[in-house]
Amino acid sequence: MKKFIQNHKLALIGTFLGGIAGYFYWQQIGCSTGTCPLTSKPLNSTLYFAFLGYIFSGFFSNKKTANS
């Protein structure tokens, strides 16, 4: 488990920060009518932003791929 965390530290941090940002987005901006699919529930916006945080954390990785 320790090795997994060390190898995926940036992705885990990005996912966690994205989830926090999604929750605060729902809390501060949200959807007053409840008809918005993304911001009507805190779980929806938290998971969506956590996914975005995971995706964006990949932009900062230093791993190189081999061209073969």
FENRA-V177335 format. One record per residue. RES is the residue in one letter. BURIAL is 1 if it has 16 or more other ideal C-beta (glycine too) atoms within 10 Angstrom, else 0. Layout:
BEGIN
res	burial
RES	BURIAL
RES	BURIAL
END
This chain:
BEGIN
res	burial
M	0
K	0
K	0
F	0
I	0
Q	0
N	0
H	0
K	0
L	1
A	1
L	0
I	0
G	1
T	1
F	0
L	0
G	1
G	1
I	0
A	1
G	1
Y	1
F	0
Y	1
W	1
Q	0
Q	0
I	0
G	1
C	0
S	0
T	0
G	0
T	0
C	0
P	0
L	0
T	1
S	1
K	0
P	0
L	0
N	1
S	1
T	1
L	0
Y	1
F	1
A	1
F	0
L	1
G	1
Y	1
I	0
F	0
S	1
G	0
F	0
F	0
S	0
N	0
K	0
K	0
T	0
A	0
N	0
S	0
END
